[in-house]
Amino acid sequence: MQRCFCHGLLTLSMPITAFTADTVYTPDEIAHGVVLVEDSRILKAAPRASIELPAGAREVRLEGLSIAPGFIDIHNHGGGGADVMEATTESLDTIRRTLARFGTTSFYPTTGTAATADIRRAVEFLADSVEQASVPSAMAHPLGIHMEGPYLNPKRRGVHPIDLLVEPALDAYRRFAQAARGKLRIMTIAPELTHAPELIEEMLDTNVMPSMGHTDATFEEADSAVRLGVRQATHMFNAMRPFGHRDPGVIAKVLTDPDVKAELIADGVHVDPKAIELLYRAKGVEGIILVSDGISAVGMPDGEYDVIGLRVRVKDGACRFEGSLAGSVLTLDRAVRNMIQFVGAAPAEAIRMATLNTARHLGIAGRKGQLEEGADADLVILDEELNVRQVYARGLPVQ
């Protein structure tokens, strides 16, 4: 049973539920819209005046509120005090429940650099979890695995342990991929490393998205990676060769190439709002994918938390280890609001950066990231300030 804002208690066990709201973001904006849901799927999203509700449908009126698609986070390490690398059902369910509370209904659990055996153990566990999550539940849905490391440049390692970074090797990568059993979808890699091009070609041949990150690549090296087929950059500006007017580096390649999508941690800590504005002006709405890079401290109070074996201090919205940023406590609902504040994005544009852009980039549009016929019934109910009031994950109310 789920409390409606206007009509007490309701359940989605009815054959069809009609959610009507002041605004429906598909993510395109529909004034006075309706979303028809049957079980875990969306039947239709359209202006209320254009639809005659099916006989027997239960109408849920969300007056003064709006409906958006569930957010998709392709870069998350944890939440609720739990870390992806713990590789237990209890810890992953804690993360899934925490993310869902803030409107993230789908995500790609992200591993960190660790001992090879620990990475493989985590990847094997996550592969099982992705398979088991095919059954709808009132939690965020893990769609695939994102591996961040161990093929990172030591010069731009951030807090990834330097002694556990390794040079790319095709056989070793294939063992990781085998452990993932087809569930590996994204891998962050420094493309300038020796043999990185071989791994990138292998990834592209096996439906894995290579992402340039933790990289000291020059413009020419980044350009070579893009010509190979790289179409993503991990947490733009962070752990990258700095931009220089005589040494523009990987940042300039991402800013100037419309084919490359940029992950953005829009918390105002990892990237100054003026740099976010620069990215927004250079890439446009469609070129940005909002991510959290969230760690175990997401949804938790300030304090100390474990991240890939490190004790990270969280204070005033910043996560640090020995002075270096170590992930974030950002949630995607806040990232959406920040994009409106920082760059003046329209609500539909900001929501798109956390939904449809991501879905199209990963090839899951039509199922995730939008409110349309046949898509999963992932709904985020928002107030006038775009704060989350209620979430439905594949039709089930998140508590």
N, C-alpha and C positions, 0 to 999 in steps of 0.2 A: 504494500500500500504506500502511496506517495502523496504528500500534502501538496495540493494545488494552491496557488497564491490567491485564488478567488473563490474556489468552490469546495474547500475542505479536502476530503480524502478521495482519491481515485486510484484505479489500477489500470495497467495497460493490458489486462487480460481480455478486455472487450475486443471484438473483431477489428474495429477501426477506431482510432482516436484522432480527432481533428484539433490540432493546436492552432489557435488564432492569436495573433499578436499585432501590436502597432506596426512593427517592422519585421520582415523576414529577410535575412541576408542569406542568399543562396550560394556564393556570397554576394551576387548582385542584389541591390536593394529593392525590396518589394514593400510598398506601403500597404498597411492593413492586409496582411497576408495570412495564409493558412498552410499548415503542413499536415498532410494526411499520413498516418502511420498505421501499419498493420503488422503486428508482432515485432520483428526486428528490422523491418524494411520500410522505406518511404514509398508511398504510393504516388504522391504529387505534392508540389509546392507552387502556389500561385496566389494572385490576388483573391481575397475572400469573395469579392463580388462576382468573380468569374466561375466559381465552383458551387454546385449544389451538393451539399453534404450527403454521403451515402445513407440510406435508410439504416437506422440503428446505430449510427456513429455517435460516439461520445465527444462532445465539444468541450475543450478546455480553453477558457478565455484568459489570455495573459495580458490584461489591460495595463498600459504604461510600460510594457516590456517588449523585448525583441528576441528573436530566435536566430542563432547562427549555427553553422556546421561545427561538429566537434573538432577541436584543434589536433594537429598532428605534429609530434615532436620527433625529429629524426636524430637528435643528439641529446641523450639523457643517460646519466650514470646512476641516478638514484633518487630517493625522496623518503620522507617520513622516518628518517633515521636508518634506512636500509640502503645498501650498496649493491649494484648489479653483480659485482665480482664475488659477492657472498654465495651466489649460485644455489640458493635454496628457494623452495616454493613459498615459504613464509616471508622471506625478504622481498621476493619479486611481487607477491600479492600486496605487501605493504606499499611498495612503489606504485603499483597499478592503482590502488585505492587513493593514494595521495594525489597522483596526477589527475585522476578523474574528478576530484573535488574542485580542481581549478580549470576544468573545461577541456583538458587534454584526454581525448577518448581513444587515441591511437598513438603508438610510439615505437621507436626502434631502440631497444635497450642497447647501451653502448659500453663496450668493455674498455679497460685501460691497459696500459703497459704493465706487464707483470711477468713472472717466470712463465716459460712456454707451457709447462704442465698446467699452471693455474689458468692461463688463457684458454687452453683447450678444454679444461673442465668446465669453465664458464660457458664457452661456446656450445658444448654438447648439451649442457643444461638448458640454455636458452633455445636451442633448436627444438628440444622436447616441449618447452613452454609455448613456443609459437604454434606448434602442432596442436597442443591441447587447448589453446585459446580459440580454436575454431568454434567452440560452443559459446554462445553469448553469455556474458556476465556483466554485472554492474561495476565494472572496473575498466581501466584503460586497456586497449587491445594491443598486445605486442605483435607487430607485423613482420618483423625481421630483425636481423642483428647488424649493428654498426660496430666495427672494430676500429678503435683509435689506438694505433700502435700494434706491434712494436717497430714498424718501419718508419721512424721519424728521425729528423735531423737533430743530432745532439745540440747544435747551436740554437735551435728553436724548440727545445723540448718542453718548455714550461715546467710543470712539476713531475713529468714522467721520469721515472728513475733512469739515470743515464747508464747505469750498469746493466740494465735490462733491455735497452734499445739494441736492435740488431740490424745488420745489413739485409736488404731484401734477397731472398733466395726462393726460387720457384718451387723446389721440392717441399720446403718448410711451409710455404704459403698453401700449397695443395693439401698438406696435412690439416691445416686450420680449416680450409674449405670443406674437406671431407668430414671433419668433426661437426661442421655446421649443417651438413646434409641438405644443402640447397637453401638454407635459411639466411645465409650471409647476403646482405643486400648493399651495404656501404662499407668501404674501407678507407680510412684516412691514411695517406701515404705522402712522404716527401718525394716528389717526382725526380729530383736531381740526384738521388742516391744511385749508386751503381746497381744495375740490374732492375731498378724500379720500372723502366719501360717494359720489361718482359712480364712483370707482374700485372702491370696495367693492361696489357694486351690480353693476358689470361682472364682478368676480371671481366673485361668487356665481352669476352667470348662466352662467359658463364653467368651473365646477368647480374654482375656485381658492379655497383657504382663506385669508381675510384674518386676520391676527393682530395684535392691538394691541401695539405695542412701540416703544421709544425715543420715548416719548410723555409729554407734559405735560398730558394730558387731565384735566379736572375729572370729578367723578362724573357730572354731567349729560351731558358730552360722551361719556364712555365708555358711559353708558346708551343714548344715541342710537345709538352704533355697534352695540351689542348688539341693539337693536331693528331695526336694518337687517339683522342676521344674523351679526355677528361672534361667533365661538364659541371664540376662542383668545387667549391672552396670551403674548407672547414673554418668555422668561427672567424669570419673575415676581420682582418687587421691584427688579430691576436696570433702570437707564435708564428709570425711571418717576417721575412726580410723587410725592413722598413723601406718606405717609399723615399726615393731621392730624385731630384730633378735631373741628375746625370746617371742615376742608377735606379730606374723606376721599379724594377723587380716584379715579383708575382702580383703585388697589389695593383700595379698599373694594368697588368694583363687582365685581371678580373674586372677592374673598373671599365675597361674599354672593349671587352669582348661580350657581345649580347648573348652568346651561347652558354656562358658560364654563370651558374646560379651561385649566389653568395649566402652562406649561412650567416646569420646575424644574431648575436646575443645583445638584445636591445634593452639592457638594464641601466645604461648610463654609467656603468662602472667599467666594463670591459672596453667599451667604445664611447668616447665623448659624443654628446648629442650633435655637435657640429660635424664630426666625422660621419656620424649616421646620416646627417643631411647630405653630405657629399656623396655617400653611397646611394642614397635614395635618388638624388638628381642624376647620377651617372647610370644607374641600373634600371631606374623606373620601378613601378610597383611589381611587375612580373619577374624581375631579376633577383628578388630578395626572398629568402626562406627564413622565417623566424624560428630560432631554436632556443632551448634553455641552457644547454650544457650543465643541467642541474645535477647536484650531488646529493648525498644522503641527507643534507641539511634542509632540503626543500620542504617547506611547510612546518619547519621546526624553529624553536627559539635560538637566539645567539648562543654560541658555545663551541665546544670542540667536537669534531666528527672525523670518522675514519674514511679516507678516500684512497683507494688502491694501496693500502698499507701505510698511508701517511696520516698524521694527526693534523687536521686542518682546523684553523681558527676562523669562526664566522662572527662577524661583527658589523652592524649597520649595513647589511646587505652585501658585504664583500666577503669572499672566502679566500683565505691566504695561508700559504705554507712558506715560512721563512721569507716573507715579503713578496712572494710571487702569487698571482691570482691562481686559484685552484678550483676551477669550475664556478658555479653560481648557485644562488637560491631563487633565481628567476622562475616565474611560471608564465605560460604563454598568454594567459589572460592579461597579465600585467604588461607583457611585451606588446600586445595589441594596443593597450591604452597608451603606452609610452610612445609608440610610433605616431599616434595622433598628436600627442603633446610635443614631441621632439621635432617633427618635420611637417606637421599640419596635414597628415594623411587623412582622407575621409574614412569613416568607420568601415565601409565596405572594402576599401583598399587595405586597411590594416588587417582586417579579418582574412582577406584573401592571402596575405603573406603567411598566415598560420594554418591555412586550409588548402584551398585549391591549387596554389602555386606548388605546394609540397606534393599533393596528390598527383598532379600532372608530371612533375619531375620524376617521381618514383613509379609512374605507370599504374597508379591505382585510382585514377579519377573515374567517376562513375560508380565507384564503390565507397570511397572515402572523400572527405574534403568538400562536399557540396550537398545541398538539399535538392535532390531530384529523384525522379522515378527509378526505383531499383537500388538506390544507395542505402547503406546501413543507416538505421535510425539513430545517428549520433547527433544529439541536439544539445545546444548550450543556451539556456535562458538567461538573458542579460537585462540589467536595469538601464536607466537612461545614461549612466556614467560607464556602461559596459562592465560593471561588476557582475560576477557570476552569481545567479540566484538559484539555479537548479541545473542539473546535467542528466541526460539520458544517454546511456551507452548501449547501442544496438537495441534500443527500445526499453531498456531497463533503467529505473530511476537509481541514481547514485546517492547513497546515504551520506 
